Amino acid sequence: MPGETVQPNPRGPAAVPVPGTLMVDASRDDRLGEFRGVAGPYWSLRPVRGGAGWEAEPAAVRRATRKERLHAEIERWNARSRGEVL
């Protein structure tokens, strides 16, 4: 969105996000994922449209912007309308 500048936070988010929060993993080319929980020193994320999840360093993860969240929701709605299993 205009005026919405997001810089990767070298320290990561201040607190562990709530499961389901959309996050961006800067260590994987800004891959968008849904936060699933904590796995040892890592955070577990999974693709918004389903599929195999991955673990990320918390310092490399930031919360998704409003634009990124909206794009992910539209992708999810489109997948459901095509009958894809999520």
N, C-alpha and C positions, 0 to 999 in steps of 0.2 A: 504494500500500500504506500502511497506517497508519504514521504517523511518518516517512514519506518525503517531505520537503519539498524541492522543487527550485526554485531561483531562477535566472533566466537569468544566465549568467556574462558580464559585460561584456567580459572579455578572451578568452572562448571557451575551449575545452579547451587544456590545457597543451601538448599535442603533436598532431601529425596522427594521426587515428585509422587503424586498420587497415581496408582495404577490406571492406565488408560490415557494419561497425558501424552500428547504428541510431542516428540523430541526429534532433534536433528543431530546426527552423529557426524561431526566434522572430520573424523578420522576415516570415514568411508564416503568421501565425496558428497557431503551434506545429505546423506541418506536419511529419509524420514522414517520414523518408527514409533510405535506405541510402547510406552514404558510398561513393563510387566512386573518388575520387581528387582531386588538386589540379589546377586549371586556372588558371594564372597566380596572381593574388592571391585567387582564390575556391576554394571547395570544391564539387565536383560531387556532387549527391545525386539519387537517383531514388526514385519511389514504391515502397513495399514490394510492392505487387501488380502492378508493372510499369507501363510507360507512359513518357511523356516526362520526362526529368530536368530539373533546374534547377541554377543556380549560386547559392551563398550566401556571404555575408561570414562568415569564420570567427568573428568576434566575436559574431555573432548565433546561432551554433549551439552546442547543448549535447548531451551524450550523453542518450539516452532512459533513462527510469527503468525499473525492473523491470516495473512495471505496464504502461507503454507498450510495452515489448518483448513482453510476453506477449500483449497485445491484437493487436499486429502479426502475431505468429506464428499466432494463431487465425484472423485474417483471411486469411492466406496459405494455411493448411490448408483453410479453407472454400472459397476460390477454386479450389484444386486439386481438391477433391471435386466441384465443379460442372463441372470440365473446362475451366476458363478457362485460357488461355495466360498464363504469367507470365514 
